[in-house]
Amino acid sequence: MKILVVGGAGTVGRAIVENLSAAGHTVLSVGRSSGEHRVDITSDASVRALFEQVGRVDAIVSATGHLFFGPLSQMSAEQFDIGLQDKLLGQVRLALIGQHYLNEGGSITLTSGIVGEEPIAQGVNATTVNAALEGFVRAAATELPGRRINVVSPTVLTESWDVFASYFPGFESVPAARVALAYRRSVEGVQTGRVYRVG
């Protein structure tokens, strides 16, 4: 398969690229400032240009997106909009434009996160965005005949635990290599409209 991995230079993205490449797929790594191709997922023009460059693909995987973390009592609409424009609309944009470059039988896999169902302190933006992404995937699956769409929802990564442990008291971390397995299941499997929870 020819697979596009957006966010391929990130911790999860690198694990996905490694896993899918080892399985014999042709993997194109894409990033905002690194990778074989560049894209700004907040821009329609940039996403269209990416797909014009790479052409048709068998799978689109998104492991990218920025969020805003901070206390609700001090949060502005502008700060809240960070997650809406980047991780939410950015990934939705990849799906909306990417569907037209997806081969028959192909798949789209997006990324949400555990806080979509397990809110944490200062994570209102993250919970909102992740829950919305999961809703988008469940609904979009009903309107993609001959193609599939799923979302992977990982818990906090072991590789990032030192940075984020204080946000996730009592949570268990998971290594990126194990998270990557869920993306492979989405790409190579038959399910659609699924939320693959890893944690």
Contacts in CASP RR format, 6 or more apart in sequence:
PFRMAT RR
TARGET T0000
AUTHOR 0000-0000-0000
METHOD contacts of the structure
MODEL  1
MKILVVGGAGTVGRAIVENLSAAGHTVLSVGRSSGEHRVDITSDASVRAL
FEQVGRVDAIVSATGHLFFGPLSQMSAEQFDIGLQDKLLGQVRLALIGQH
YLNEGGSITLTSGIVGEEPIAQGVNATTVNAALEGFVRAAATELPGRRIN
VVSPTVLTESWDVFASYFPGFESVPAARVALAYRRSVEGVQTGRVYRVG
1 25 0 8 1.000
1 26 0 8 1.000
1 58 0 8 1.000
1 59 0 8 1.000
1 187 0 8 1.000
2 25 0 8 1.000
2 26 0 8 1.000
2 28 0 8 1.000
2 56 0 8 1.000
2 57 0 8 1.000
2 58 0 8 1.000
2 59 0 8 1.000
3 20 0 8 1.000
3 25 0 8 1.000
3 26 0 8 1.000
3 27 0 8 1.000
3 28 0 8 1.000
3 57 0 8 1.000
3 58 0 8 1.000
3 59 0 8 1.000
3 60 0 8 1.000
3 61 0 8 1.000
3 187 0 8 1.000
4 28 0 8 1.000
4 30 0 8 1.000
4 54 0 8 1.000
4 57 0 8 1.000
4 59 0 8 1.000
4 60 0 8 1.000
4 61 0 8 1.000
5 13 0 8 1.000
5 16 0 8 1.000
5 17 0 8 1.000
5 20 0 8 1.000
5 27 0 8 1.000
5 28 0 8 1.000
5 29 0 8 1.000
5 30 0 8 1.000
5 61 0 8 1.000
5 63 0 8 1.000
6 30 0 8 1.000
6 31 0 8 1.000
6 39 0 8 1.000
6 41 0 8 1.000
6 60 0 8 1.000
6 61 0 8 1.000
6 62 0 8 1.000
6 63 0 8 1.000
6 64 0 8 1.000
6 94 0 8 1.000
7 13 0 8 1.000
7 29 0 8 1.000
7 30 0 8 1.000
7 31 0 8 1.000
7 32 0 8 1.000
7 62 0 8 1.000
7 63 0 8 1.000
7 64 0 8 1.000
8 14 0 8 1.000
8 16 0 8 1.000
8 17 0 8 1.000
8 29 0 8 1.000
8 30 0 8 1.000
8 31 0 8 1.000
8 35 0 8 1.000
8 63 0 8 1.000
8 64 0 8 1.000
9 29 0 8 1.000
9 31 0 8 1.000
9 34 0 8 1.000
9 35 0 8 1.000
10 63 0 8 1.000
10 64 0 8 1.000
11 157 0 8 1.000
11 159 0 8 1.000
11 160 0 8 1.000
11 176 0 8 1.000
12 63 0 8 1.000
12 111 0 8 1.000
12 154 0 8 1.000
12 157 0 8 1.000
12 176 0 8 1.000
12 179 0 8 1.000
12 180 0 8 1.000
13 29 0 8 1.000
13 63 0 8 1.000
13 176 0 8 1.000
13 180 0 8 1.000
14 176 0 8 1.000
15 176 0 8 1.000
15 177 0 8 1.000
15 179 0 8 1.000
15 180 0 8 1.000
16 61 0 8 1.000
16 63 0 8 1.000
16 180 0 8 1.000
16 183 0 8 1.000
16 184 0 8 1.000
17 27 0 8 1.000
17 29 0 8 1.000
18 177 0 8 1.000
18 180 0 8 1.000
19 177 0 8 1.000
19 180 0 8 1.000
19 181 0 8 1.000
19 183 0 8 1.000
19 184 0 8 1.000
20 27 0 8 1.000
20 61 0 8 1.000
20 180 0 8 1.000
20 183 0 8 1.000
20 184 0 8 1.000
20 187 0 8 1.000
21 27 0 8 1.000
23 184 0 8 1.000
23 188 0 8 1.000
25 187 0 8 1.000
28 36 0 8 1.000
28 37 0 8 1.000
28 54 0 8 1.000
28 57 0 8 1.000
29 35 0 8 1.000
29 36 0 8 1.000
29 37 0 8 1.000
30 36 0 8 1.000
30 37 0 8 1.000
30 38 0 8 1.000
30 39 0 8 1.000
30 50 0 8 1.000
31 37 0 8 1.000
31 38 0 8 1.000
31 39 0 8 1.000
31 64 0 8 1.000
32 38 0 8 1.000
32 39 0 8 1.000
32 40 0 8 1.000
32 41 0 8 1.000
32 64 0 8 1.000
37 50 0 8 1.000
37 53 0 8 1.000
37 54 0 8 1.000
38 50 0 8 1.000
39 46 0 8 1.000
39 47 0 8 1.000
39 49 0 8 1.000
39 50 0 8 1.000
40 46 0 8 1.000
40 47 0 8 1.000
41 47 0 8 1.000
41 62 0 8 1.000
41 64 0 8 1.000
41 65 0 8 1.000
41 86 0 8 1.000
41 90 0 8 1.000
41 91 0 8 1.000
41 93 0 8 1.000
41 94 0 8 1.000
42 85 0 8 1.000
42 86 0 8 1.000
42 89 0 8 1.000
42 90 0 8 1.000
42 93 0 8 1.000
44 93 0 8 1.000
44 97 0 8 1.000
47 90 0 8 1.000
47 93 0 8 1.000
47 94 0 8 1.000
47 97 0 8 1.000
47 98 0 8 1.000
48 97 0 8 1.000
51 97 0 8 1.000
51 98 0 8 1.000
51 100 0 8 1.000
51 101 0 8 1.000
54 101 0 8 1.000
55 101 0 8 1.000
56 101 0 8 1.000
56 102 0 8 1.000
56 103 0 8 1.000
57 101 0 8 1.000
57 102 0 8 1.000
57 103 0 8 1.000
58 102 0 8 1.000
58 103 0 8 1.000
58 105 0 8 1.000
58 106 0 8 1.000
58 107 0 8 1.000
59 102 0 8 1.000
59 106 0 8 1.000
59 107 0 8 1.000
59 108 0 8 1.000
59 109 0 8 1.000
59 187 0 8 1.000
60 94 0 8 1.000
60 95 0 8 1.000
60 98 0 8 1.000
60 102 0 8 1.000
60 107 0 8 1.000
60 108 0 8 1.000
60 109 0 8 1.000
61 108 0 8 1.000
61 109 0 8 1.000
61 183 0 8 1.000
61 186 0 8 1.000
61 187 0 8 1.000
62 91 0 8 1.000
62 94 0 8 1.000
62 95 0 8 1.000
62 108 0 8 1.000
62 109 0 8 1.000
62 110 0 8 1.000
62 111 0 8 1.000
63 111 0 8 1.000
63 183 0 8 1.000
64 87 0 8 1.000
64 91 0 8 1.000
64 111 0 8 1.000
65 83 0 8 1.000
65 86 0 8 1.000
65 87 0 8 1.000
65 90 0 8 1.000
65 91 0 8 1.000
65 111 0 8 1.000
66 82 0 8 1.000
66 83 0 8 1.000
66 86 0 8 1.000
66 87 0 8 1.000
67 82 0 8 1.000
67 83 0 8 1.000
67 86 0 8 1.000
67 87 0 8 1.000
67 123 0 8 1.000
67 125 0 8 1.000
67 126 0 8 1.000
67 129 0 8 1.000
68 75 0 8 1.000
68 79 0 8 1.000
68 80 0 8 1.000
68 82 0 8 1.000
68 83 0 8 1.000
68 125 0 8 1.000
68 126 0 8 1.000
69 122 0 8 1.000
69 123 0 8 1.000
69 125 0 8 1.000
69 126 0 8 1.000
69 167 0 8 1.000
70 79 0 8 1.000
70 122 0 8 1.000
70 123 0 8 1.000
70 124 0 8 1.000
70 125 0 8 1.000
71 121 0 8 1.000
71 122 0 8 1.000
72 122 0 8 1.000
72 124 0 8 1.000
75 124 0 8 1.000
75 125 0 8 1.000
79 125 0 8 1.000
80 124 0 8 1.000
80 125 0 8 1.000
80 128 0 8 1.000
82 125 0 8 1.000
83 125 0 8 1.000
83 126 0 8 1.000
83 129 0 8 1.000
84 125 0 8 1.000
84 128 0 8 1.000
84 129 0 8 1.000
87 129 0 8 1.000
87 133 0 8 1.000
88 129 0 8 1.000
88 132 0 8 1.000
88 133 0 8 1.000
91 110 0 8 1.000
91 111 0 8 1.000
91 133 0 8 1.000
92 133 0 8 1.000
92 136 0 8 1.000
94 108 0 8 1.000
94 110 0 8 1.000
95 108 0 8 1.000
95 110 0 8 1.000
95 136 0 8 1.000
95 140 0 8 1.000
95 149 0 8 1.000
98 108 0 8 1.000
99 108 0 8 1.000
99 144 0 8 1.000
99 147 0 8 1.000
102 108 0 8 1.000
102 147 0 8 1.000
104 146 0 8 1.000
104 147 0 8 1.000
105 146 0 8 1.000
105 147 0 8 1.000
105 148 0 8 1.000
106 146 0 8 1.000
106 147 0 8 1.000
106 148 0 8 1.000
107 147 0 8 1.000
107 148 0 8 1.000
107 149 0 8 1.000
107 150 0 8 1.000
107 186 0 8 1.000
107 187 0 8 1.000
107 189 0 8 1.000
107 192 0 8 1.000
108 144 0 8 1.000
108 147 0 8 1.000
108 148 0 8 1.000
108 149 0 8 1.000
108 150 0 8 1.000
109 149 0 8 1.000
109 150 0 8 1.000
109 151 0 8 1.000
109 152 0 8 1.000
109 183 0 8 1.000
109 186 0 8 1.000
109 187 0 8 1.000
110 133 0 8 1.000
110 136 0 8 1.000
110 137 0 8 1.000
110 149 0 8 1.000
110 150 0 8 1.000
110 151 0 8 1.000
110 152 0 8 1.000
111 133 0 8 1.000
111 151 0 8 1.000
111 152 0 8 1.000
111 153 0 8 1.000
111 154 0 8 1.000
112 129 0 8 1.000
112 130 0 8 1.000
112 131 0 8 1.000
112 133 0 8 1.000
112 134 0 8 1.000
112 151 0 8 1.000
112 152 0 8 1.000
112 153 0 8 1.000
112 195 0 8 1.000
113 126 0 8 1.000
113 130 0 8 1.000
113 152 0 8 1.000
113 153 0 8 1.000
113 154 0 8 1.000
113 155 0 8 1.000
114 130 0 8 1.000
114 153 0 8 1.000
114 154 0 8 1.000
114 155 0 8 1.000
114 156 0 8 1.000
114 171 0 8 1.000
114 197 0 8 1.000
114 199 0 8 1.000
115 123 0 8 1.000
115 126 0 8 1.000
115 127 0 8 1.000
115 130 0 8 1.000
116 126 0 8 1.000
116 127 0 8 1.000
116 130 0 8 1.000
116 131 0 8 1.000
116 134 0 8 1.000
116 153 0 8 1.000
117 131 0 8 1.000
117 153 0 8 1.000
118 171 0 8 1.000
119 127 0 8 1.000
120 126 0 8 1.000
120 127 0 8 1.000
120 167 0 8 1.000
120 168 0 8 1.000
121 167 0 8 1.000
122 167 0 8 1.000
123 167 0 8 1.000
130 153 0 8 1.000
133 151 0 8 1.000
134 151 0 8 1.000
134 153 0 8 1.000
134 195 0 8 1.000
137 149 0 8 1.000
137 150 0 8 1.000
137 151 0 8 1.000
137 193 0 8 1.000
137 194 0 8 1.000
137 195 0 8 1.000
138 193 0 8 1.000
138 195 0 8 1.000
140 149 0 8 1.000
140 193 0 8 1.000
141 148 0 8 1.000
141 149 0 8 1.000
141 150 0 8 1.000
141 192 0 8 1.000
141 193 0 8 1.000
144 192 0 8 1.000
148 186 0 8 1.000
148 190 0 8 1.000
148 191 0 8 1.000
148 192 0 8 1.000
148 193 0 8 1.000
149 192 0 8 1.000
149 193 0 8 1.000
150 186 0 8 1.000
150 191 0 8 1.000
150 192 0 8 1.000
150 193 0 8 1.000
150 194 0 8 1.000
150 195 0 8 1.000
150 196 0 8 1.000
151 193 0 8 1.000
151 194 0 8 1.000
151 195 0 8 1.000
151 196 0 8 1.000
152 179 0 8 1.000
152 182 0 8 1.000
152 183 0 8 1.000
152 186 0 8 1.000
152 195 0 8 1.000
152 196 0 8 1.000
152 198 0 8 1.000
153 195 0 8 1.000
153 196 0 8 1.000
153 197 0 8 1.000
153 198 0 8 1.000
154 174 0 8 1.000
154 179 0 8 1.000
154 182 0 8 1.000
154 197 0 8 1.000
154 198 0 8 1.000
154 199 0 8 1.000
155 168 0 8 1.000
155 171 0 8 1.000
155 172 0 8 1.000
155 173 0 8 1.000
155 174 0 8 1.000
155 198 0 8 1.000
155 199 0 8 1.000
156 164 0 8 1.000
156 165 0 8 1.000
156 167 0 8 1.000
156 168 0 8 1.000
156 171 0 8 1.000
156 173 0 8 1.000
156 174 0 8 1.000
157 173 0 8 1.000
157 174 0 8 1.000
157 175 0 8 1.000
157 176 0 8 1.000
157 179 0 8 1.000
158 173 0 8 1.000
158 174 0 8 1.000
158 175 0 8 1.000
158 176 0 8 1.000
159 175 0 8 1.000
159 176 0 8 1.000
160 173 0 8 1.000
161 173 0 8 1.000
172 199 0 8 1.000
174 198 0 8 1.000
174 199 0 8 1.000
178 198 0 8 1.000
179 198 0 8 1.000
181 198 0 8 1.000
182 196 0 8 1.000
182 198 0 8 1.000
185 191 0 8 1.000
185 196 0 8 1.000
186 194 0 8 1.000
186 196 0 8 1.000
END
